[in-house]
Amino acid sequence: MDKRLHVHFMGIRGSGMAPIAVIAQKSGFEVSGCDCNETSYYSDALLDSGIDIKLGHSSEHLKGVDILAVTPAVFDINPNHPEIVEARKRNILMTWQEFMGKYLQKDKFLVAIAGTHGKSTTTVLTGLVLEAGELDPIVEAGTIYKPWGGGFRISESKYFVCEADEFNCNFLNYSPSLIIINNIEMDHPEFFKDFAEFKRAFKKFIRNIKNSGTLVVNEENEGIREVLIDIKDWLQEKNVKVIGYYLKHKFNFPFSAEYKGEIMKFAEDGVDFEVCGPNFKDSFKIGLLGAHNVLNSLGVLSAAIELGVSIETMKTVFKKFSGIGRRTELVDEVNKIKVYDDYGHHPTAIAAVLDTFKTIYQNKKVYAIVEPHQISRLKLFPEEFIAALNNADEVIVTKTYIGREINKNLEPVDMGSFISKVDAGKASYIEDFNNVADTISLKAKEGDIIIVFGAGNSHKLAKLIVERLKNTESK
């Protein structure tokens, strides 16, 4: 690796780019960046690193720069920005995922975590387990894990754990030695035309695995089953070790090993479960909520056993792990009203969280406040969103976060018609965050639970609600 290269990150305060910028700096690259936002949820780690960050975008930023690393979203939002045009002219333009795959992961034993849901949680938990198992991994995840100070862990180990995102086929930039796939369910309709194309991307990703690598999969998931059937011959030809894990429904496939989990108890501080593997049966507790997180844990366990981490080590890590930023994160509790921030923006994820809360807190009122994320996703899953929201006791839907669809001129969803399909009297549409915060702060009573969902600006709304509740409390 040429450590003299100067890398400039355009949009450096984003969830994925922020940790990569810090990892690049710690790996010896000269790093700078720019962003239109003065701050973001992921800014603190950048501030601590001392990276030179400019406000706004300009081709002037590229003086002396060898690589301009960008988020793929910029090609939808502003593909002809002078900074992009100049970088393309100089042949120094790449996505940050290309940069990570080409430079930071070079010669590493790469553990890549993929799937429609649960990537960030599984990535951080994998990193923690390998850390406790003394493998000292480098870790990149599009989140905040507070003990690390960001979505990254720095080391000089040969092990590199990363979140492998399917959008824009970003994960095709990586060549993993071990892959964990939590689930394969249609998403990103702004990029993939249908589920068949979505699955093809995952097949290509799996084919990037290094010879005699390991593939760990949730064998209960229908999308994964379809992909496994389609590439069964290739997996056998390449001698890929395929390991399955499940809770209830076993899949008839020639797995090298299987791990069956059984949930014993749901509680406010996590889930107790048992795991039966090829040579053991043992009890575990994960300090996270929900069956979906037990499945995530089974994926981590299956992979970690392959890498030589002991069961006892994993038991200790699982029990201590209480989650990552913006994944059912308790923002605050005011007057015994709990306010959570959750990154969920796909109906399956929202349904899983709400179902978990209604299972644990059967006698409490649960409010779901949802900032829809992109018009195309809302249009693709109308019935699924309605079904998910029906799991809450009361629902407020805010203005849709447009994101990278801003220049696509999509016809907006009729939100009045949309919320009218939620169970009678449950849902309302309040576009403005301030109005949402005012409304919920007057409605919520002691013991209620408020969960704010979204992948856009919803984390700001969660904090705003806490402020309004405190103001209401002090009156």
C-alpha positions in Angstrom: 0.0 0.0 0.0 1.3 3.4 -0.9 0.7 5.3 2.3 1.6 8.7 0.8 -1.7 8.9 -1.1 -3.9 11.8 -0.3 -7.6 10.8 -0.2 -10.3 13.4 -0.1 -13.8 12.2 1.1 -16.7 14.1 -0.4 -19.6 13.7 2.0 -17.3 12.7 4.8 -19.9 13.0 7.6 -22.0 10.1 6.2 -22.6 6.9 8.1 -20.3 4.8 6.0 -17.7 7.3 5.0 -16.9 8.7 8.4 -15.5 5.4 9.8 -13.6 4.7 6.6 -12.0 8.2 6.7 -10.7 7.5 10.2 -9.5 4.0 9.3 -7.7 5.5 6.2 -6.0 8.1 8.3 -4.9 5.6 10.9 -3.6 3.4 8.1 -1.2 6.1 6.9 -3.1 7.9 4.2 -3.3 11.7 4.1 -7.0 12.4 4.6 -9.2 15.4 4.1 -12.9 15.8 3.5 -15.9 18.0 2.8 -19.6 18.0 3.5 -22.6 20.2 3.0 -23.6 19.6 6.6 -21.7 21.2 9.5 -22.5 18.3 11.7 -24.1 14.9 11.6 -24.9 11.9 13.9 -21.4 10.5 12.9 -19.4 13.7 13.4 -17.7 13.2 16.8 -15.2 10.6 15.6 -14.2 12.9 12.8 -13.7 15.8 15.2 -11.5 13.6 17.5 -9.4 12.5 14.5 -8.4 16.0 13.6 -9.2 15.4 9.9 -9.3 18.6 7.8 -13.0 19.0 6.8 -14.3 21.8 4.6 -17.9 23.0 4.5 -19.5 22.6 1.1 -18.1 21.1 -2.1 -15.6 22.6 -4.6 -13.2 21.5 -7.2 -10.6 23.6 -5.3 -10.6 20.8 -2.7 -8.8 18.5 -5.1 -5.5 20.4 -5.2 -2.8 17.8 -4.4 -5.4 15.0 -4.0 -4.7 11.5 -5.4 -8.2 10.0 -4.8 -11.6 11.5 -4.5 -13.8 9.0 -2.6 -17.5 9.7 -2.7 -20.8 8.1 -1.6 -22.6 6.4 -4.5 -25.6 8.6 -3.7 -23.9 11.6 -5.2 -24.2 10.2 -8.7 -28.0 10.5 -8.2 -28.1 13.8 -6.3 -25.5 15.8 -8.2 -23.5 13.8 -10.8 -22.2 16.9 -12.6 -20.9 18.8 -9.6 -17.6 20.5 -10.4 -15.8 18.5 -7.8 -17.0 15.2 -9.4 -16.4 16.5 -13.0 -12.8 17.5 -12.1 -12.1 14.2 -10.4 -13.4 12.2 -13.3 -11.3 14.3 -15.7 -8.2 13.5 -13.6 -9.2 9.8 -13.3 -9.1 9.9 -9.5 -12.8 9.3 -8.8 -14.0 6.2 -6.9 -16.7 5.4 -4.3 -15.5 5.0 -0.8 -16.5 1.3 -1.1 -14.1 1.0 -4.0 -11.4 2.7 -2.0 -11.9 0.4 1.0 -11.9 -2.8 -1.1 -8.8 -1.8 -3.2 -6.6 -0.2 -0.5 -7.8 -0.8 3.1 -8.8 -4.5 2.7 -5.8 -5.5 0.6 -4.1 -8.7 1.8 -6.6 -8.9 4.7 -8.7 -11.9 5.9 -12.0 -10.2 5.2 -15.2 -11.0 7.2 -18.1 -9.3 5.3 -21.6 -9.0 6.8 -24.4 -8.7 4.3 -28.2 -8.8 4.2 -31.2 -6.5 3.9 -31.5 -6.2 7.7 -29.2 -6.3 10.7 -25.8 -5.6 9.1 -24.5 -3.0 11.4 -25.5 -4.8 14.6 -24.0 -8.1 13.3 -20.8 -6.3 12.1 -20.1 -4.7 15.5 -20.9 -7.9 17.4 -18.6 -9.9 15.2 -15.9 -7.3 15.8 -16.4 -7.5 19.6 -16.3 -11.3 19.5 -13.1 -11.5 17.5 -11.6 -8.8 19.7 -12.4 -10.9 22.8 -11.0 -13.9 21.0 -7.7 -12.0 20.6 -7.9 -11.8 16.8 -7.7 -7.9 17.1 -9.8 -7.1 14.1 -10.1 -3.9 12.1 -13.9 -3.1 12.0 -16.0 -0.8 9.7 -19.7 -0.3 10.4 -22.2 2.3 9.3 -23.2 3.2 12.8 -21.9 4.5 16.2 -20.6 2.0 18.8 -20.0 4.3 21.8 -17.1 2.3 23.4 -15.2 2.6 20.1 -16.1 6.3 19.7 -17.5 5.6 16.2 -18.3 2.9 13.7 -14.8 1.6 13.5 -12.1 -0.2 15.4 -8.4 0.3 14.5 -5.7 -2.3 14.6 -2.9 -3.7 12.4 -4.4 -7.2 12.4 -4.9 -9.3 9.3 -8.6 -9.6 10.2 -10.9 -6.9 8.7 -14.6 -7.0 9.5 -16.9 -4.8 7.4 -20.5 -4.1 6.6 -21.2 -5.1 3.0 -24.0 -3.0 1.6 -26.0 -4.2 -1.5 -27.1 -0.8 -2.7 -25.3 0.2 -5.9 -23.8 -3.3 -5.7 -21.3 -1.7 -3.3 -20.4 -5.1 -1.9 -19.0 -6.3 -5.2 -15.9 -4.2 -4.4 -15.0 -6.7 -1.7 -13.3 -10.2 -1.8 -14.2 -11.9 1.5 -12.7 -15.0 3.1 -15.9 -15.4 5.2 -19.4 -14.0 4.5 -22.3 -13.8 6.9 -25.7 -13.2 5.2 -28.5 -12.4 7.6 -31.4 -12.3 5.1 -32.1 -11.5 1.5 -35.3 -9.4 1.1 -36.1 -6.9 -1.6 -35.0 -3.4 -1.0 -33.5 -0.3 -2.7 -36.2 -0.1 -5.5 -34.5 3.1 -6.6 -31.6 0.9 -7.8 -32.8 -2.7 -8.3 -35.7 -3.1 -10.7 -37.0 -6.3 -9.0 -36.2 -9.1 -6.6 -34.6 -11.2 -9.3 -32.0 -8.5 -10.0 -31.6 -8.0 -6.2 -30.8 -11.7 -5.8 -28.4 -11.7 -8.7 -26.4 -9.1 -6.9 -26.1 -11.4 -3.9 -25.0 -14.3 -6.1 -22.3 -12.2 -7.6 -21.2 -11.1 -4.1 -21.0 -14.7 -3.0 -18.9 -15.6 -6.1 -16.4 -13.0 -4.9 -15.5 -15.3 -2.0 -11.9 -16.4 -1.9 -11.3 -20.1 -2.8 -12.3 -22.5 0.0 -13.9 -19.6 1.9 -16.8 -19.9 4.3 -20.4 -18.8 3.8 -22.6 -18.4 6.9 -26.3 -18.0 6.2 -29.7 -17.8 7.9 -31.2 -20.8 6.4 -34.8 -19.8 7.5 -34.8 -16.9 5.1 -36.7 -17.6 1.8 -34.5 -15.3 -0.3 -31.3 -17.0 0.9 -32.8 -20.4 0.2 -33.5 -19.4 -3.4 -30.0 -18.1 -3.8 -28.4 -21.2 -2.3 -30.4 -23.5 -4.7 -29.3 -21.4 -7.7 -25.6 -21.5 -6.8 -25.3 -24.9 -5.2 -23.2 -26.4 -7.9 -20.8 -23.4 -7.9 -20.4 -23.6 -4.1 -19.5 -27.3 -4.3 -17.2 -26.8 -7.3 -15.3 -24.0 -5.4 -15.2 -26.0 -2.2 -17.0 -23.2 -0.2 -17.9 -24.2 3.3 -21.6 -23.4 3.8 -22.8 -23.1 7.4 -26.5 -22.6 8.3 -28.2 -21.3 11.4 -31.9 -21.2 12.3 -34.5 -20.9 15.0 -37.5 -23.0 13.8 -37.3 -24.0 10.2 -34.4 -26.1 8.9 -33.6 -26.1 5.2 -32.7 -29.2 3.3 -29.3 -28.3 2.0 -25.8 -29.9 2.3 -24.5 -27.6 5.0 -21.0 -28.3 6.5 -22.4 -27.5 9.9 -25.7 -26.2 11.4 -26.5 -24.3 14.5 -30.1 -24.4 15.9 -31.2 -21.7 18.3 -34.2 -21.9 20.7 -35.5 -18.8 22.5 -36.1 -19.5 26.2 -37.2 -16.1 27.5 -37.8 -12.5 26.4 -37.0 -9.8 29.0 -36.4 -6.1 29.2 -32.6 -6.6 29.4 -32.3 -9.1 26.5 -33.1 -12.6 25.4 -32.1 -16.0 26.9 -31.6 -18.7 24.3 -30.0 -22.1 23.8 -27.8 -23.1 20.9 -27.3 -26.7 19.7 -24.3 -27.1 17.4 -22.5 -30.1 15.9 -20.5 -30.7 19.1 -22.2 -28.8 21.8 -25.4 -27.5 23.4 -25.2 -24.4 25.6 -27.2 -21.4 27.0 -26.7 -17.8 26.0 -28.1 -14.4 26.8 -27.9 -11.5 24.3 -28.3 -8.0 25.8 -30.5 -7.0 22.9 -34.2 -7.2 22.3 -36.0 -9.4 19.8 -35.9 -12.7 18.0 -34.2 -11.0 15.0 -31.2 -10.2 17.2 -31.0 -13.8 18.3 -30.7 -14.7 14.6 -28.0 -12.1 14.2 -26.2 -13.6 17.2 -26.4 -17.1 15.7 -24.7 -15.8 12.5 -21.9 -14.3 14.6 -21.5 -17.5 16.7 -21.4 -19.7 13.6 -18.6 -17.6 12.0 -16.6 -17.1 15.2 -16.5 -20.9 15.9 -14.9 -21.2 12.4 -12.3 -18.7 13.4 -11.5 -20.5 16.7 -13.2 -18.3 19.2 -14.4 -20.2 22.3 -18.0 -20.6 23.4 -17.3 -19.1 26.8 -15.8 -16.0 25.2 -18.9 -15.5 23.0 -21.2 -16.0 26.0 -19.5 -13.2 27.8 -19.5 -10.8 24.9 -23.2 -11.5 24.0 -24.3 -10.9 27.5 -22.5 -7.5 27.8 -23.5 -6.3 24.3 -26.4 -3.7 24.6 -26.4 -2.5 21.1 -25.3 0.2 18.7 -26.4 3.7 17.8 -29.8 4.2 16.3 -30.8 0.5 16.6 -33.6 0.6 19.2 -31.4 3.1 21.1 -32.9 4.5 24.3 -32.4 8.3 23.8 -33.8 9.2 27.2 -36.5 8.5 29.7 -38.6 11.5 30.8 -41.3 11.2 33.5 -41.1 7.4 32.9 -41.8 7.9 29.2 -39.1 6.1 27.2 -38.0 7.6 23.8 -36.2 5.3 21.4 -34.4 6.1 18.1 -34.4 3.3 15.6 -32.9 3.2 12.1 -35.7 1.0 10.8 -37.0 2.2 7.5 -38.0 -1.1 5.8 -41.4 -2.6 6.9 -39.9 -5.8 8.0 -37.5 -4.0 10.4 -40.2 -1.8 11.7 -42.5 -4.8 12.3 -39.8 -6.7 14.1 -39.1 -3.9 16.5 -42.8 -3.2 17.2 -43.6 -6.8 17.7 -40.7 -7.1 20.1 -41.9 -4.2 22.2 -45.5 -5.4 22.3 -44.3 -8.8 23.4 -42.2 -7.5 26.2 -44.3 -4.5 27.3 -47.8 -6.0 26.9 -49.5 -3.5 29.2 -47.8 -0.3 27.9 -48.8 2.0 25.1 -46.4 2.0 22.2 -46.2 5.0 19.8 -44.6 4.5 16.4 -43.4 7.7 14.8 -42.1 7.1 11.3 -40.2 9.2 8.9 -40.6 7.3 5.6 -37.3 6.8 3.8 -37.6 7.5 0.0 -40.8 7.5 -2.1 -39.9 4.3 -4.0 -39.7 2.2 -0.9 -43.0 3.5 0.3 -44.6 2.7 -3.0 -43.0 -0.7 -3.2 -44.3 -1.9 0.2 -47.6 -0.1 0.9 -49.4 -3.1 2.4 -46.3 -4.2 4.3 -45.9 -0.8 5.9 -49.6 -0.7 6.9 -49.3 -4.2 8.5 -46.1 -3.1 10.3 -47.7 0.0 11.7 -50.7 -1.9 12.9 -48.4 -3.4 15.5 -48.2 -0.1 17.3 -51.0 1.4 19.5 -50.8 4.8 17.9 -48.9 6.0 14.8 -47.6 9.4 13.5 -46.2 9.5 10.0 -44.0 12.5 9.1 -42.9 14.0 5.8 -41.0 11.5 3.6 -37.2 11.8 3.5 -36.4 12.0 -0.2 -32.6 11.5 0.0 -30.9 10.3 -3.2 -34.3 10.4 -5.1 -34.4 14.2 -5.0 -33.8 14.6 -8.7 -35.9 11.7 -9.9 -39.2 13.7 -9.9 -41.2 10.8 -8.4 -44.9 11.3 -7.8 -45.4 11.7 -4.0 -47.4 9.1 -2.1 -50.9 10.4 -1.1 -50.2 10.2 2.7 -53.8 10.9 3.6 -54.9 7.8 1.7 -51.9 5.9 3.1 -52.6 6.4 6.8 -56.3 5.9 6.3 -55.5 2.2 5.7 -53.9 1.8 9.1 -56.4 0.4 11.7 -59.1 3.0 12.4 -58.1 5.9 14.6 -54.5 4.7 15.0 -52.6 6.9 12.6 -52.1 10.6 11.7 -50.0 12.5 9.3 -48.0 15.4 10.7 -45.5 16.7 8.3 -43.4 19.0 10.4 -41.0 17.7 13.2 -41.8 20.5 15.6 -45.5 19.8 15.3 -44.9 16.1 15.8 -42.9 16.8 19.0 -45.5 19.1 20.3 -48.3 16.6 19.7 -46.6 13.6 21.2 -45.3 15.5 24.2 -48.9 16.3 25.1 -50.3 12.9 24.4 -47.7 10.6 26.0 -48.3 9.5 29.6 -46.2 8.0 32.3 -45.2 4.4 31.3 -45.7 5.0 27.5 -43.0 4.1 24.9 -42.2 6.2 21.9 -40.2 4.7 19.1 -39.0 7.0 16.3 -38.2 5.2 13.1 -36.2 6.4 10.0 -32.9 6.5 8.3 -32.9 10.2 7.4 -33.3 13.0 9.9 -35.5 11.1 12.4 -32.7 11.0 15.0 -33.1 14.8 15.3 -36.9 14.2 15.9 -36.2 11.8 18.7 -34.0 14.4 20.5 -36.6 17.1 19.8 -39.3 14.9 21.4 -37.1 14.4 24.5 -36.7 18.2 24.7 -40.4 18.8 24.5 -41.2 16.2 27.1 -38.7 17.8 29.5 -40.3 21.2 28.9 -43.7 19.7 29.5 -42.5 18.1 32.7 -41.1 21.4 34.0 -44.3 23.3 33.6 
